[in-house]
């Protein structure tokens, strides 16, 4: 997959994870969101999010990190969804299906801090703390 195709794929993934969070929350979310890689040294961004993800995940057409957890992790104080992501430690390889059976490297998640806030519970999570999440499309049978 070429870089521009992968960038479009990432943009579609961002919309898909917001839609998944909406399904789990039972409410619509703004399409203006923030993004942050999980971990202590990551900064939050609000512009060129897809491009930022491509820089971290896409090396070249034959080398893409194959497992990236991504999804709405939290709601910021102003109601902005915070999309978070983490690249697993697998070696890069060609674009293909991930372990969930979905095309591409992205494993869709929904963060516990997001679900807690939607349910009206206080959650003081920050991206440098341990992060709990669900993977809604993993079959348990």
Buried (B, 14 or more C-beta within 10 A) or exposed (E): BEEEEBBBBBBEBBEBBBBBBBEBBEEEBEEEBBBBBBEEEBEEBEEEBBEBBBEEBBEEEEBBBBBBBBBBBBBEEEEBBBBBBBBEEEEBEEBEEBEEEBEBBBBBBBBBBBBBBBEEEEBEBEBEEEBBBBEEEEEEE
